Amino acid sequence: MTTSHAPTFIRHLAAIACACVVAALPVQPASAATATTTFLVSANVLSFCSVTALPLAFGSYSGTQVDTTTTLSVTCTFGTAYSIGLSAGTTSGNSITARRMVRTAGTEVLGYSLFSDSQRSVNWGDTPATNAVAGTGSGLAQSLTVYGRLPAGQTTIPVGAYSDIVTVTVNY
């Protein structure tokens, strides 16, 4: 009996051919499972204001009217309604309509006024909706002018340096 090796050879040849075909196929990555979720992102923008003020210097006074100005700068978050008030000052007996500076080396006073308009007709006070100045924040610095006046005729005032301190308040 003769044994033929042909079927075994063909089986080996077929196995080698299959291995070559499989090796030539592109490798597919293993499919991974995924899961997703979401999360909320939020913020709350708060109303905020800040204010700065430059000094108001009348300079020399010799009994004639002296007008001068200074600038306030207010920065409030966009859309924030505000009002800026100016106090009567720290000299005893002051009021919004009768502000006075006191002499540094004494008790004598020199009257002055602060106004919110260039005609110097509207006293700038510290009561919202009455004599304070209202505005709405833009997110950027906004300049406001304070108009000061030393009235004429204060000729019996002693020589010397006079001063007062006015507080600027922003209500928002």
Summary of the structure (lengths in Angstrom):
residues: 172
radius of gyration: 42.0
end to end distance: 113.0
largest distance: 151.2
contacts: 405
relative contact order: 0.23
helix: 11%
strand: 33%
